[in-house]
């Protein structure tokens, strides 16, 4: 019974992920989620309470998967940015989910806030140790790193805007975009050879 319950929950979360990524929270329909998951609609309320709490569960799982797949590496922010880019290439629907979340629920969750503050603290410590250029505030550095990593996926005509949810760029275009992301982050974060900092 427990195994069946786990399998049903997984199917519901998978179906809900694509439903929310496509329609947002307000536009999502539990009937479609249940049909796609081949599950009784009543189970959504049994397991998750309501549609909003189901979205919370979907978002939490996406964040946990991202953290496991792309661990934060403050000593290699260019590499981290490239890994985030790769993660989104494989999961372009994730960017749509994030965009809907920002539109409909701009306030960060406790998990998001804790994760973000931890990353900012790590960047600040690396700046103080001279491993990252200290010309920009740590918050700005992290925001730029994440923004550059995601930029192509939220751009007009990018994968997040597509119907299929696939990053079907030609290989050479994919390489060019990724290289631009990694190099941009490197230029922002690399310490100056003379020990000075960038001041604008």
PEQUIHU-V747439 format. One record per backbone hydrogen bond with DSSP energy under -1.0 kcal/mol. CO is the residue of the C=O (numbers start at 1). NH is the residue of the N-H. If there is no record, write none. Layout:
# PEQUIHU-V747439
co->{CO/CO}
nh->{NH/NH}
This chain:
# PEQUIHU-V747439
co->{1/2/3/4/5/6/7/8/9/10/11/12/13/14/15/16/17/18/19/20/24/29/30/31/32/33/34/40/41/42/43/44/48/50/51/52/53/54/55/56/57/58/59/60/61/62/63/64/65/66/73/76/77/78/79/80/81/82/83/84/85/86/87/91/92/93/94/95/96/97/98/99/100/101/109/110/111/112/113/114/115/116/117/118/119/120/121/122/123/124/125/126/126/127/137/138/139/140/141/142/143/144/145/146/147/150/150/155/158/159/166/170/171/172/173/174/175/176/177/178/179/180/181/182/183/184/185/186/189/192}
nh->{5/6/7/8/9/10/11/12/13/14/15/16/17/18/19/20/21/22/23/24/28/33/34/35/36/37/39/43/44/46/47/48/50/54/55/56/57/58/59/60/61/62/63/64/65/66/67/68/69/70/76/80/81/82/83/84/85/86/87/88/89/90/91/94/96/97/98/99/100/101/102/103/104/105/113/114/115/116/117/118/119/120/121/122/123/124/125/126/127/128/129/131/132/130/141/142/143/144/145/146/147/148/149/150/151/153/154/158/161/162/168/174/175/176/177/178/179/180/181/182/183/184/185/186/187/188/189/190/133/195}
